[in-house]
Amino acid sequence: MFNEDEVPLELIKPVSIGKGEGAVQYTEITLREPNAGELEKAARADTNVGSLITMISLIAKIPRSAVEKFSRADLQAAEAVLGSFTGGGQATPTAGDD
């Protein structure tokens, strides 16, 4: 069971970290709207993909090395889920708005 503010995402290609009996396999992650601290940490990355990998790792609470093994399709699906949280938000005021 998950919170209504969270979105489970089943990975098309599960990823494994580690070897032998200690290996951990990720078949599904849970995403939610990022908070300000997570956005700030992700913004430190040198590339957009690096920022996305960091964001997924922080929000899903899985090692960055696991996210680095995501297929392109899984990375795009996670990006779409994260992008869906910005659709209904409050408009950001800009200079000149009253």
Backbone as a printed PyTorch tensor [residue, N CA C, xyz], in Angstrom:
tensor([[[  0.8380,  -1.1740,   0.0000],
         [  0.0000,   0.0000,   0.0000],
         [  0.8840,   1.2380,   0.0000]],

        [[  0.4480,   2.2940,  -0.7010],
         [  1.2490,   3.4970,  -0.7890],
         [  0.3890,   4.7330,  -0.5770]],

        [[  1.0440,   5.8160,  -0.2680],
         [  0.4200,   7.1060,  -0.0700],
         [ -0.1220,   7.5950,  -1.4090]],

        [[ -1.2300,   8.3300,  -1.4050],
         [ -1.7930,   8.8160,  -2.6650],
         [ -0.8850,   9.8380,  -3.3530]],

        [[  0.0660,  10.4070,  -2.6290],
         [  1.0270,  11.3370,  -3.2050],
         [  2.2390,  10.6190,  -3.7830]],

        [[  2.2370,   9.3060,  -3.7180],
         [  3.3380,   8.4990,  -4.2370],
         [  2.8620,   7.6950,  -5.4390]],

        [[  3.7830,   7.4870,  -6.3650],
         [  3.4590,   6.7480,  -7.5810],
         [  4.4310,   5.5720,  -7.7220]],

        [[  3.9090,   4.3380,  -7.6620],
         [  4.7930,   3.1880,  -7.8820],
         [  5.0950,   3.0660,  -9.3790]],

        [[  6.3280,   2.7000,  -9.6870],
         [  6.7440,   2.5400, -11.0720],
         [  7.4550,   1.2070, -11.2090]],

        [[  6.8420,   0.3000, -11.9590],
         [  7.4570,  -1.0000, -12.2030],
         [  8.5090,  -0.8410, -13.2920]],

        [[  9.7090,  -1.3220, -13.0250],
         [ 10.7890,  -1.2050, -13.9920],
         [ 10.6240,  -2.2280, -15.1070]],

        [[ 10.8370,  -1.8010, -16.3260],
         [ 10.7620,  -2.6940, -17.4800],
         [ 11.9020,  -3.7000, -17.4170]],

        [[ 13.0800,  -3.1990, -17.0520],
         [ 14.2660,  -4.0460, -16.9090],
         [ 14.7790,  -3.9120, -15.4790]],

        [[ 14.4640,  -4.8700, -14.6100],
         [ 14.9520,  -4.8100, -13.2300],
         [ 16.4770,  -4.7040, -13.1890]],

        [[ 16.9870,  -4.0500, -12.1590],
         [ 18.4390,  -3.9080, -12.0030],
         [ 18.8790,  -4.5550, -10.7000]],

        [[ 20.1040,  -5.0640, -10.6970],
         [ 20.6740,  -5.6910,  -9.5080],
         [ 21.9440,  -4.9680,  -9.1040]],

        [[ 22.1310,  -4.8760,  -7.8020],
         [ 23.3370,  -4.2960,  -7.2290],
         [ 23.9360,  -5.3460,  -6.3050]],

        [[ 25.2270,  -5.5590,  -6.4160],
         [ 25.8960,  -6.5520,  -5.5820],
         [ 25.9580,  -7.8950,  -6.2730]],

        [[ 26.5730,  -8.8400,  -5.5590],
         [ 26.7470, -10.1800,  -6.1250],
         [ 26.3770, -11.2480,  -5.1100]],

        [[ 26.0540, -12.4000,  -5.6230],
         [ 25.7680, -13.5460,  -4.7630],
         [ 24.5290, -13.3380,  -3.9070]],

        [[ 24.5900, -13.8900,  -2.6940],
         [ 23.4350, -13.8070,  -1.8010],
         [ 23.1700, -12.3970,  -1.3030]],

        [[ 24.1730, -11.5390,  -1.3780],
         [ 24.0040, -10.1630,  -0.9260],
         [ 23.4460,  -9.2270,  -1.9810]],

        [[ 23.1850,  -9.7390,  -3.1780],
         [ 22.6780,  -8.9010,  -4.2610],
         [ 21.2670,  -8.4080,  -3.9460]],

        [[ 21.0090,  -7.1710,  -4.3490],
         [ 19.6860,  -6.5720,  -4.1770],
         [ 19.1350,  -6.2770,  -5.5630]],

        [[ 17.9200,  -6.7450,  -5.8170],
         [ 17.2990,  -6.5090,  -7.1130],
         [ 16.1630,  -5.5140,  -6.9500]],

        [[ 16.1350,  -4.5370,  -7.8410],
         [ 15.0740,  -3.5340,  -7.8490],
         [ 14.1700,  -3.8120,  -9.0460]],

        [[ 12.8990,  -4.0790,  -8.7640],
         [ 11.9160,  -4.3350,  -9.8100],
         [ 10.8780,  -3.2220,  -9.8790]],

        [[ 10.8110,  -2.4230,  -8.8140],
         [  9.8290,  -1.3460,  -8.7290],
         [ 10.3960,  -0.2590,  -7.8240]],

        [[ 10.0810,   0.9950,  -8.1510],
         [ 10.4530,   2.1070,  -7.2910],
         [  9.1880,   2.9130,  -6.9910]],

        [[  9.2420,   3.7130,  -5.9630],
         [  8.1300,   4.5880,  -5.6280],
         [  8.6260,   6.0250,  -5.6950]],

        [[  7.9220,   6.8320,  -6.4670],
         [  8.2910,   8.2300,  -6.6480],
         [  7.2270,   9.1450,  -6.0670]],

        [[  7.6370,  10.3390,  -5.6980],
         [  6.7420,  11.3700,  -5.1790],
         [  7.3050,  12.7110,  -5.6110]],

        [[  6.5630,  13.7590,  -5.3140],
         [  7.0450,  15.0930,  -5.6470],
         [  8.3200,  15.3890,  -4.8650]],

        [[  9.3510,  15.8870,  -5.5370],
         [ 10.5940,  16.1960,  -4.8280],
         [ 10.4230,  17.4080,  -3.9200]],

        [[ 11.1740,  17.4110,  -2.8150],
         [ 11.1470,  18.5850,  -1.9440],
         [ 12.2900,  19.5180,  -2.3500]],

        [[ 12.3480,  20.6860,  -1.7330],
         [ 13.3340,  21.7010,  -2.1110],
         [ 14.7660,  21.2010,  -1.9400]],

        [[ 15.0300,  20.4810,  -0.8750],
         [ 16.3800,  19.9700,  -0.6420],
         [ 16.8140,  18.9810,  -1.7070]],

        [[ 15.8880,  18.1190,  -2.1200],
         [ 16.1980,  17.1460,  -3.1770],
         [ 16.4490,  17.8560,  -4.5030]],

        [[ 15.6550,  18.8890,  -4.7870],
         [ 15.8560,  19.6580,  -6.0110],
         [ 17.2290,  20.3330,  -6.0000]],

        [[ 17.5970,  20.8730,  -4.8560],
         [ 18.8840,  21.5570,  -4.7350],
         [ 20.0450,  20.5820,  -4.9240]],

        [[ 19.9640,  19.4100,  -4.3170],
         [ 21.0220,  18.3980,  -4.4640],
         [ 21.1230,  17.9270,  -5.9090]],

        [[ 19.9930,  17.7230,  -6.5500],
         [ 19.9990,  17.2570,  -7.9380],
         [ 20.5510,  18.3270,  -8.8770]],

        [[ 20.3190,  19.5810,  -8.5500],
         [ 20.7800,  20.6770,  -9.4010],
         [ 22.2970,  20.7880,  -9.4200]],

        [[ 22.9830,  20.1710,  -8.4780],
         [ 24.4530,  20.2170,  -8.4280],
         [ 25.1060,  19.3460,  -9.4980]],

        [[ 24.3420,  18.4610, -10.1070],
         [ 24.8930,  17.5640, -11.1260],
         [ 25.3600,  18.3630, -12.3430]],

        [[ 26.3200,  17.8160, -13.0600],
         [ 26.8860,  18.4880, -14.2240],
         [ 26.0150,  18.3980, -15.4760]],

        [[ 25.1260,  17.3980, -15.5290],
         [ 24.2860,  17.1960, -16.7130],
         [ 22.8300,  17.0110, -16.2980]],

        [[ 21.9340,  17.1410, -17.2670],
         [ 20.5090,  16.9060, -16.9910],
         [ 20.2600,  15.4590, -16.5920]],

        [[ 20.9450,  14.5340, -17.2480],
         [ 20.7770,  13.1190, -16.9160],
         [ 21.3020,  12.8540, -15.5080]],

        [[ 22.4440,  13.4470, -15.1790],
         [ 22.9920,  13.2990, -13.8380],
         [ 22.0500,  13.8400, -12.7770]],

        [[ 21.4120,  14.9570, -13.0780],
         [ 20.4340,  15.5410, -12.1670],
         [ 19.2460,  14.6020, -11.9770]],

        [[ 18.7730,  14.0120, -13.0680],
         [ 17.6540,  13.0790, -13.0000],
         [ 18.0190,  11.8280, -12.2030]],

        [[ 19.2060,  11.2950, -12.4310],
         [ 19.6670,  10.1120, -11.6940],
         [ 19.7140,  10.4140, -10.2000]],

        [[ 20.2760,  11.5660,  -9.8470],
         [ 20.3460,  11.9540,  -8.4360],
         [ 18.9590,  12.0920,  -7.8430]],

        [[ 18.0560,  12.7440,  -8.5560],
         [ 16.6930,  12.9580,  -8.0710],
         [ 15.9840,  11.6260,  -7.8190]],

        [[ 16.0730,  10.7150,  -8.7620],
         [ 15.4250,   9.4070,  -8.6030],
         [ 16.0070,   8.6730,  -7.4060]],

        [[ 17.3170,   8.6870,  -7.2780],
         [ 17.9800,   8.0120,  -6.1680],
         [ 17.5070,   8.5590,  -4.8250]],

        [[ 17.4470,   9.8850,  -4.7100],
         [ 17.0180,  10.5120,  -3.4550],
         [ 15.5600,  10.2050,  -3.1220]],

        [[ 14.7010,  10.3250,  -4.1070],
         [ 13.2660,  10.1620,  -3.8660],
         [ 12.8970,   8.7010,  -3.6550]],

        [[ 13.4420,   7.8120,  -4.4770],
         [ 13.1070,   6.3850,  -4.3720],
         [ 13.8800,   5.6920,  -3.2500]],

        [[ 14.8660,   6.4100,  -2.6980],
         [ 15.6990,   5.8620,  -1.6090],
         [ 16.3990,   4.5710,  -2.0270]],

        [[ 17.0220,   4.6460,  -3.2020],
         [ 17.8310,   3.5310,  -3.6850],
         [ 19.2030,   4.0840,  -4.0540]],

        [[ 20.2290,   3.2370,  -4.0660],
         [ 21.5730,   3.7330,  -4.3930],
         [ 21.6350,   4.3370,  -5.7960]],

        [[ 22.4370,   5.3780,  -5.9160],
         [ 22.6260,   6.0230,  -7.2160],
         [ 23.1400,   5.0150,  -8.2310]],

        [[ 23.9820,   4.0850,  -7.7840],
         [ 24.5320,   3.0750,  -8.6910],
         [ 23.4310,   2.1960,  -9.2930]],

        [[ 22.3330,   2.0140,  -8.5780],
         [ 21.2020,   1.2490,  -9.1210],
         [ 20.5080,   2.0490, -10.2170]],

        [[ 20.2900,   3.3340,  -9.9680],
         [ 19.6220,   4.1810, -10.9620],
         [ 20.4900,   4.3040, -12.2130]],

        [[ 21.7990,   4.3250, -12.0370],
         [ 22.7030,   4.4060, -13.1850],
         [ 22.5660,   3.2060, -14.1120]],

        [[ 22.0090,   2.1170, -13.6240],
         [ 21.8070,   0.9130, -14.4410],
         [ 20.4250,   0.8660, -15.0950]],

        [[ 19.5690,   1.8500, -14.8280],
         [ 18.2390,   1.8650, -15.4330],
         [ 18.3530,   1.8930, -16.9530]],

        [[ 17.4280,   1.2270, -17.6120],
         [ 17.3520,   1.3070, -19.0750],
         [ 16.8630,   2.7120, -19.4460]],

        [[ 17.0520,   3.0580, -20.6910],
         [ 16.5790,   4.3650, -21.1670],
         [ 15.0730,   4.5030, -20.9580]],

        [[ 14.3340,   3.4390, -21.2430],
         [ 12.8810,   3.4760, -21.0960],
         [ 12.4710,   3.6960, -19.6370]],

        [[ 13.1560,   3.0280, -18.7020],
         [ 12.8360,   3.2040, -17.2890],
         [ 13.1880,   4.6080, -16.8130]],

        [[ 14.3020,   5.1470, -17.2980],
         [ 14.7010,   6.4930, -16.9410],
         [ 13.6770,   7.5060, -17.4590]],

        [[ 13.2150,   7.3110, -18.6810],
         [ 12.2100,   8.2030, -19.2660],
         [ 10.8740,   8.0950, -18.5270]],

        [[ 10.4950,   6.8850, -18.1270],
         [  9.2410,   6.7090, -17.3870],
         [  9.3140,   7.4160, -16.0380]],

        [[ 10.4400,   7.2880, -15.3570],
         [ 10.6110,   7.9590, -14.0660],
         [ 10.5880,   9.4740, -14.2500]],

        [[ 11.2210,   9.9530, -15.3020],
         [ 11.2230,  11.3950, -15.5830],
         [  9.7990,  11.8910, -15.8330]],

        [[  9.0010,  11.1060, -16.5530],
         [  7.6080,  11.4840, -16.8220],
         [  6.8030,  11.5590, -15.5270]],

        [[  7.0130,  10.5990, -14.6360],
         [  6.3010,  10.6140, -13.3490],
         [  6.6990,  11.8530, -12.5590]],

        [[  7.9950,  12.1230, -12.4730],
         [  8.4510,  13.3030, -11.7290],
         [  7.9200,  14.5830, -12.3590]],

        [[  7.8770,  14.6400, -13.6710],
         [  7.3470,  15.8140, -14.3680],
         [  5.8600,  16.0160, -14.1460]],

        [[  5.1450,  14.9440, -13.8610],
         [  3.7000,  15.0510, -13.6590],
         [  3.3560,  15.8210, -12.3890]],

        [[  4.2880,  15.9210, -11.4610],
         [  4.0140,  16.6330, -10.2180],
         [  4.0090,  18.1450, -10.3980]],

        [[  4.5430,  18.6520, -11.4910],
         [  4.6070,  20.0940, -11.6910],
         [  3.3970,  20.6430, -12.4300]],

        [[  2.5710,  19.7920, -12.9890],
         [  1.4390,  20.2330, -13.8080],
         [  0.4000,  21.0620, -13.1000]],

        [[  0.0520,  20.7160, -11.8700],
         [ -1.0380,  21.4210, -11.1930],
         [ -0.5850,  22.3880, -10.1410]],

        [[  0.6890,  22.7410, -10.1680],
         [  1.2320,  23.5990,  -9.1230],
         [  0.8350,  25.0540,  -9.2750]],

        [[  1.2090,  25.8150,  -8.2810],
         [  0.9290,  27.2370,  -8.2550],
         [  1.8580,  27.9420,  -9.2310]],

        [[  1.3460,  28.9470,  -9.9140],
         [  2.1600,  29.6960, -10.8610],
         [  3.2580,  30.4370, -10.0960]],

        [[  4.4420,  30.4970, -10.7080],
         [  5.5560,  31.2050, -10.0990],
         [  5.5240,  32.6450, -10.5610]],

        [[  5.4700,  33.6040,  -9.6340],
         [  5.4500,  35.0110, -10.0350],
         [  6.7570,  35.4250, -10.6970]],

        [[  6.6670,  36.2940, -11.6810],
         [  7.8600,  36.8010, -12.3420],
         [  7.8970,  38.3060, -12.1760]],

        [[  9.0320,  38.9070, -12.4930],
         [  9.1560,  40.3520, -12.3710],
         [  8.0850,  41.0410, -13.2090]],

        [[  7.4320,  42.0090, -12.6310],
         [  6.3790,  42.7230, -13.3540],
         [  4.9870,  42.1970, -13.0760]],

        [[  4.8520,  41.0120, -12.4540],
         [  3.5310,  40.4830, -12.1100],
         [  3.0250,  41.1900, -10.8600]],

        [[  1.8050,  41.5910, -10.8810],
         [  1.2190,  42.2240,  -9.6890],
         [  0.0070,  41.4750,  -9.2270]]])
